Amino acid sequence: MSTIAFIGLGNMGGPMAANLVKAGHVVRGADLSEASRDAAAAQGVSVSANAVDIVAGADVIITMLPNGKLVLNVWEQALPVAKKGALFIDSSTIDVDSARVAHRMAGEAGMAALDAPVSGGVGGAAAGTLTFMVGGAKEAFDAGKAVLDVMGGKIVHCGDAGAGQAAKICNNMILGISMIGVCEAFAMGEKLGLSHQALFDVASTSSGQCWSITSYCPVPGPVPTSPANNGYKPGFAVDLMLKDLKLSQDAASTSGAATPLGAAAAAIYERFAAAGFGGSDFSGIINFLRDGKH
Ligand code: NAD
């Protein structure tokens, strides 16, 4: 069993840390928010307000924070106090460039590092069924896999430094684009007099089939668990989708990739968020498109 320092005990980090405790690891946690600390303490995490306090002597240090700037800040403070050879894992969704800088900083300090963003949302974090997309050296991956297995259902080694973040933003760009496509089709079907169920029955088993239809259908009825049946409560909030689409656009621009549909999806979600829907589920974009406000 390992001693794990877990920094960022929010919606995702809290339940991830709780699963590490359940698996028998010694888990120390840090978060700026008292409410997050209290919730984690109730799950058996020993908590502190200061990230640096919990790092010394830990075998594995995990960060689960809102953005790349915060991750680099925390790693910069934590690396000098960590024990030599400790494994640093960042599971936040951040830009590929910052992920590569974090790997470089860790290497210079004599530590192993992985970027290991996740998919599966708060439900997957609680159930321990997240998908981890991992970037970093094979030895670091092998060293971290047992800990990631506790929190995840599928762990994919995507390549070297930054490859996990690259996979994450490519996947979420597909999701942002496909959800808008599915919403346009359902809204047009309504105008053509087609029932939601008929379009679902056809498209979920035909060439238009995708996750945005089969698991997350944006109209009430066909998929009872989708947020459309629950007033578009997230689920996966528009602000988080917009964050990921902006990261994909940053990556497109620095890598020289052409992503015209990714750019269009980012612009549409930006207008939806600006209209006051940043906190609703991203599949609610169907109401925006249906009203012709895009
Ligand atoms: P969150 O805002 O609920 O949690 C982030 C936590 O970090 C907060 O509790 C905050 O107080 C804490 N924090 C910020 N700065 C800190 C610091 N310097 N030291 C210690 N704690 C600090 O966010 P979340 O939903 O848990 O998401 C975390 C990351 O996971 C993000 O990068 C997000 O994009 C990604 N993600 C989220 C989801 C989701 O469905 N929520 C899904 C996949 C990936």
Boltz pocket constraint, residues with backbone or C-beta under 6 A from the ligand:
constraints:
  - pocket:
      binder: B
      contacts: [[A, 7], [A, 8], [A, 9], [A, 10], [A, 11], [A, 12], [A, 13], [A, 30], [A, 31], [A, 32], [A, 33], [A, 36], [A, 49], [A, 51], [A, 64], [A, 65], [A, 66], [A, 67], [A, 70], [A, 74], [A, 91], [A, 92], [A, 93], [A, 94], [A, 118], [A, 119], [A, 120], [A, 121], [A, 122], [A, 235], [A, 236], [A, 240], [A, 243]]
      max_distance: 6.0
